[in-house]
Amino acid sequence: MSTSDVTSVATNSAGQAEQGTSGSSISNTSADELSSNEFLNLMMDSLEDQDPLDPSSSDPTQYLTELAQMTDVEQETDTAQNTQDSAQEGSVAQAVGLIGDSVTYEDTTTGDSITGTVNSVQITSSGPTLTVDGVSGVALSDITNVTGADSSSSSDTDSSGSDSSESGS
């Protein structure tokens, strides 16, 4: 390989041109993340290696601060997961409540408004979807109108089964 094949890529700290070929960088985001167990193991290793006769070699409060920050992050992550789970449960309950109701939804492929009766609910990883008159995969977000199921029989009676108009006697 002759020197004419190698191009100048960068300069070193002395300002001299370095020769070589340029490469590409590879990033690994998972390598930047540290789990709480890994952090605790590193902290324990560091504490074991401390010199008890020279406590100034390391700031012990730094470990406590980092541990508190790690705990805060874990709690925030748990809160976010719980919020997401609650929202998912609310969506499922809302979808199940639509079974038997007449809904109008926008067909995402044609853009047409279609009205039909909700037959069932499927729980998927992206949330609940409905089957409307045999058409599955209708997302809650596609629904534009909901008309309750035939309400004449359910509104005339209360939950005890007696006629609601008789409740005043």
C-alpha positions as CSV (number, residue, x, y, z in Angstrom):
1,M,0.0,0.0,0.0
2,S,1.5,3.3,-1.0
3,T,1.2,6.5,0.9
4,S,-0.8,7.9,-2.0
5,D,-3.6,5.4,-1.1
6,V,-3.9,6.7,2.4
7,T,-5.7,10.0,2.9
8,S,-5.3,12.5,5.7
9,V,-8.2,11.9,8.1
10,A,-7.6,14.2,11.1
11,T,-4.9,16.0,13.0
12,N,-3.4,14.9,16.2
13,S,-2.8,17.0,19.3
14,A,0.5,18.3,17.9
15,G,-1.3,19.6,14.8
16,Q,0.2,16.9,12.5
17,A,-1.9,15.2,9.9
18,E,-2.9,11.7,10.8
19,Q,-3.2,9.2,8.0
20,G,-5.7,6.4,7.7
21,T,-9.1,5.7,6.4
22,S,-12.2,7.2,7.9
23,G,-14.6,4.8,9.5
24,S,-18.1,4.9,10.8
25,S,-19.2,5.1,14.4
26,I,-21.4,2.5,15.9
27,S,-23.7,3.5,18.8
28,N,-25.1,1.1,21.2
29,T,-27.7,2.8,23.4
30,S,-28.2,-0.2,25.6
31,A,-24.5,0.0,26.6
32,D,-25.2,3.5,28.0
33,E,-28.0,2.3,30.3
34,L,-27.2,0.8,33.7
35,S,-29.7,-1.3,35.5
36,S,-30.2,-0.8,39.2
37,N,-28.6,-4.1,40.0
38,E,-25.6,-3.3,37.9
39,F,-25.3,0.1,39.7
40,L,-25.5,-1.6,43.1
41,N,-22.9,-4.1,42.2
42,L,-20.5,-1.4,41.0
43,M,-21.2,0.6,44.1
44,M,-20.4,-2.4,46.3
45,D,-17.2,-3.1,44.4
46,S,-16.2,0.5,44.8
47,L,-16.9,0.5,48.5
48,E,-15.0,-2.8,49.0
49,D,-11.9,-1.2,47.3
50,Q,-12.0,1.9,49.4
51,D,-9.1,2.6,51.8
52,P,-10.7,3.1,55.3
53,L,-7.6,5.0,56.4
54,D,-8.0,7.5,53.6
55,P,-11.7,8.4,53.4
56,S,-11.0,11.4,51.3
57,S,-10.1,9.2,48.3
58,S,-13.8,8.9,47.5
59,D,-16.8,11.0,48.5
60,P,-19.2,8.5,50.3
61,T,-22.1,10.9,49.9
62,Q,-21.8,10.7,46.2
63,Y,-22.9,7.0,46.3
64,L,-25.9,7.9,48.4
65,T,-26.9,10.7,46.0
66,E,-26.6,8.4,43.0
67,L,-28.6,5.7,44.8
68,A,-31.3,8.2,45.6
69,Q,-31.4,9.3,42.0
70,M,-31.6,5.7,40.8
71,T,-34.5,5.1,43.2
72,D,-36.3,8.2,41.9
73,V,-35.9,7.0,38.3
74,E,-37.3,3.6,39.2
75,Q,-40.3,5.1,41.0
76,E,-41.0,7.4,38.0
77,T,-40.7,4.4,35.7
78,D,-43.1,2.4,37.9
79,T,-45.6,5.3,38.0
80,A,-45.4,5.7,34.2
81,Q,-46.1,1.9,33.8
82,N,-49.0,2.0,36.2
83,T,-50.5,5.0,34.4
84,Q,-50.1,3.2,31.1
85,D,-51.7,0.0,32.5
86,S,-54.6,2.1,33.9
87,A,-55.2,3.8,30.6
88,Q,-55.2,0.3,28.9
89,E,-57.7,-1.0,31.4
90,G,-59.9,2.1,30.8
91,S,-59.8,1.5,27.0
92,V,-60.7,-2.1,27.4
93,A,-63.6,-1.3,29.7
94,Q,-64.8,1.4,27.3
95,A,-64.6,-1.1,24.3
96,V,-66.4,-3.9,26.2
97,G,-69.1,-1.4,27.1
98,L,-69.8,-0.9,23.4
99,I,-70.7,-4.5,22.8
100,G,-74.3,-4.5,21.4
101,D,-74.2,-0.8,20.6
102,S,-74.5,0.7,17.2
103,V,-71.4,2.6,16.2
104,T,-70.3,4.6,13.2
105,Y,-66.6,4.4,12.3
106,E,-64.4,5.6,9.5
107,D,-62.9,2.9,7.4
108,T,-59.2,3.7,7.4
109,T,-58.6,2.1,3.9
110,T,-61.5,3.7,2.0
111,G,-62.4,6.7,4.2
112,D,-66.1,5.7,4.2
113,S,-68.3,6.1,7.3
114,I,-69.7,2.7,8.2
115,T,-72.4,2.0,10.8
116,G,-72.9,-1.4,12.4
117,T,-73.3,-3.2,15.7
118,V,-70.3,-4.1,17.9
119,N,-70.1,-7.9,18.1
120,S,-67.0,-8.4,20.2
121,V,-63.7,-6.9,21.5
122,Q,-60.2,-8.1,20.9
123,I,-57.4,-7.2,23.2
124,T,-54.2,-6.6,21.2
125,S,-50.7,-5.3,22.1
126,S,-51.7,-1.9,20.7
127,G,-55.0,-1.7,22.6
128,P,-58.5,-3.0,22.2
129,T,-60.1,-3.3,18.8
130,L,-63.7,-4.0,17.9
131,T,-65.5,-6.4,15.6
132,V,-68.4,-4.5,14.0
133,D,-70.9,-6.5,11.9
134,G,-68.2,-9.1,11.3
135,V,-65.4,-6.6,10.4
136,S,-62.6,-7.0,12.9
137,G,-59.8,-4.6,13.8
138,V,-61.9,-1.4,14.2
139,A,-59.9,0.9,16.6
140,L,-61.7,2.9,19.2
141,S,-60.1,6.0,17.7
142,D,-61.9,5.4,14.4
143,I,-65.3,5.6,16.0
144,T,-67.1,8.8,15.2
145,N,-70.6,8.1,16.7
146,V,-72.1,5.7,19.2
147,T,-75.8,4.9,19.5
148,G,-76.8,2.8,22.5
149,A,-78.4,-0.6,22.1
150,D,-82.2,-0.7,22.0
151,S,-82.8,1.2,25.2
152,S,-86.6,0.7,25.5
153,S,-86.3,-2.5,27.5
154,S,-83.4,-1.4,29.7
155,S,-84.7,2.0,30.6
156,D,-88.1,0.8,31.7
157,T,-86.7,-1.4,34.5
158,D,-84.2,-0.7,37.2
159,S,-81.5,-3.1,38.3
160,S,-83.9,-4.9,40.7
161,G,-86.1,-5.9,37.8
162,S,-89.1,-3.9,38.8
163,D,-90.7,-1.2,36.6
164,S,-89.0,2.1,37.3
165,S,-92.3,4.0,37.0
166,E,-93.5,2.1,40.1
167,S,-90.6,3.2,42.3
168,G,-92.6,6.2,43.5
169,S,-95.3,4.1,45.2
